[in-house]
Amino acid sequence: MIPIGEELKRRGCQVFWAIPESTSFGTFLRTLDFELLPVPNFNFSDHPIPLSQTYGENLLKNGYRKTELLINRLKFWVNHIDQLKPNLVVAEHAPSALLAAKARGIPVVATGTGFSIPPLESPMPSLQPWFSLPKKNLHQKERYFLETVNPALLDVGFSQLTAVSDIFKDVELFLATFPEFDHYEKRTNMQYHGPVVHSTQDNEPRWPSNKGGNVFIYLKPDNRFFIPILKQIKEMGLPVLAYVPGLPESERISLSGKNLQISPFPVNLKDAKSRCCFAITEGGHNTGVLLILQGVPLLVCPGQLEQAIWAYRISNRKLGVMIGYFDSAPDFKKKIEEIYTSSNIREGTQMLAKKYSNFDSQECIQEISSKCFDLSNDSRKEN
């Protein structure tokens, strides 16, 4: 979203970011001279649903099952939009904001990965690729979602949904990924625009080994695999450059060593291809795609469902290896040796990098930004 926001600002738009200001990302946005709108933390976990099996069920798990919470959330976005009176709302995985903007007649653009923009089918397909759900179960989950959510929509004066996919009805969609990086196996009637990949332009890293063969690690300290895999890779003596956002300074210093450097800042990965033999990530789309498109395979340690789905897809497509999301005692050494020595994975990654070698993410950024700019201007003229 950052390069899209920067391009719109360059074109003369006034860009507001609606995110929790207390987050580190909010602080970072202020350094880029963006204006922030205060948003409460809507994070909510509904424990009775252990692991979401569809897009709709994932929304239910995160607050949509509680009518009062959903009503308050929708009212918040309506009030926000009424006060700001924007010409356009650009959203990335923000279904409540989409619904509120449409209800107020504001044009909407939604952009994001396959997880953010699911296949527009009814019923919604299964989110979990490791097993198959019968069609009747998917229909049941769709009906339950509509029966749960529609009363809240009526309470705030919104139109009822006839399908979960109606959330994206009359929304300009930009699926910013490639088929190989999609969280879903199959789609119909939806265009892939290619990924928007973004890396910091600052902090040129000092890799431990000048001869290449480094390992790049990008994990959060609360990832349950972080300490075990760090210990294993240190025992194997591989040169490591890591970025661990949120890691206290004292721990960063104590964990660092001769062959392990932990950067306190995000790392510029533009030269990872010549420096890095593989990378260890949580399964975030931006970093993963950025590395794979340079021919760098991944060892993915997923910390939540979205990352686990993406890791599963990457592993099946021979672009990396995943630590099992449900594995309570992974063999880290075996996984590291697999990705370090597998010719199939290296060849698969290099072939995909070659396939998209002419892709320019900046063209995708310009395409999305141009559409946003035009919609905003048309909306402004109408008002």
ABEGO torsion letter per residue (X at the ends): XAAAAAAAAAAGBBBBBBBBAABAAAAAAAAAGBBBBBBBBABBBBAABABBABAAAAAAAAGAABAAAAAAAAAAAAAAAAAAGBABBBBBGBAAAAAAAAAAGBBBBBBEBAAABBBBBOBBBBABAABBBBAAAAAAAAAAAAAAAAAAAAAAGBBBBABAAAAABGBBBBBBBBAAABABABBBGBBBAEBBBBBBABGBBBBABAAEGBBBBBBBAABAAAAAAAAAAAAAGBBBBBBBBGBBAAAAAAABBAABBBBABBBBAAAAAAABABBBBAGBAAAAAAAAAAGBBBBBBBABAAAAAAAAAAAAAGAEBBBBAABABBBAAAAAAAAAABAAAAAAAAAAAAAAAABBAAAAAAAAAAAAAAAAAAAAAAX
